[in-house]
Amino acid sequence: MIQRIQSLYLLISSILLAFFFFMPYANYTVGPQDVKISLSASGLGQDGSVVENLPKLWAVLALVILSLAATLATIFLFKKRKLQARLCIFNIVLLVGLQGLLFYIVKTMEGRLMASPSYSLIFIFPLVCAILTYLAYRAIAKDEALIRSLDRLR
């Protein structure tokens, strides 16, 4: 199971998705006193404490949880390659949607706070996870093609 390259790609992707619960997506510097506000899964925060909960972030958390569950399910469905490939495609769509939603939320907060964001490294993790999931999909398709070619020889 874990010795296959697609399982490693998916495991790295799930680890990157787990960081979404702990790290901020973007930071804002607001006002003349240069108050630093961070946007994370818990909402807008200042110095590690939550200032305001945002209802839009529930959609981000739902997409992250759904994508993380799909990634972990894909790892453990190693005997069902067709279902594994379909889950990979579904997960890629979820991750691209998550990236778009994150961009929308950060831009909305930019207008609301009247401050330009400085993006965190975690902001690009959905795209990295989508690329890793695509690489896993290619490896799964290659395995499926190998199995079909062996069936033709019998």
C-alpha positions, 0 to 999 in steps of 0.5 A: 500500500504505502510502497507505491508512489501514488500512496506517497504522493497522497500521503504528502498531500494529506499532510499539507492539508492538515496544516490548514487547521493550524497556520494562517492563510494571510496576514494584514497590517492595519492602521497607523500603529501597524496592527498585525491581523492574521486570517486563519481557520479560526477567523481573524486573529491578533497575536494568537487570539481570535478577534472575529469568527468569519462564517465564510471560513466554514466553507473553507474548513468543509472543503479542507475536511472533505478533501482530506477525507477523500485523500485518505480514502484514496490511499486505503482503496489501493485494491480498487484502482478505478475508484481510486482514480475517480476520487483523485479527479474529485479531489483535484476539483475540490482543491482547485475550488478551495484555492479559488475560495481562499483567494476570494476570502483574502481579497474580501478581507482586503477590502474590508480591512483596507489593508493589503495582504501578505500571503503565507506559504500555506496559501498555495498548498491547495495547488501543490496538493492538486499537483500531487494528486494529479501525479498520483492519478497518473501513477494509478492510471499507469498501474491500471494500464499495466494490469490490463496489459497483463490480462491480455497476455493470458 
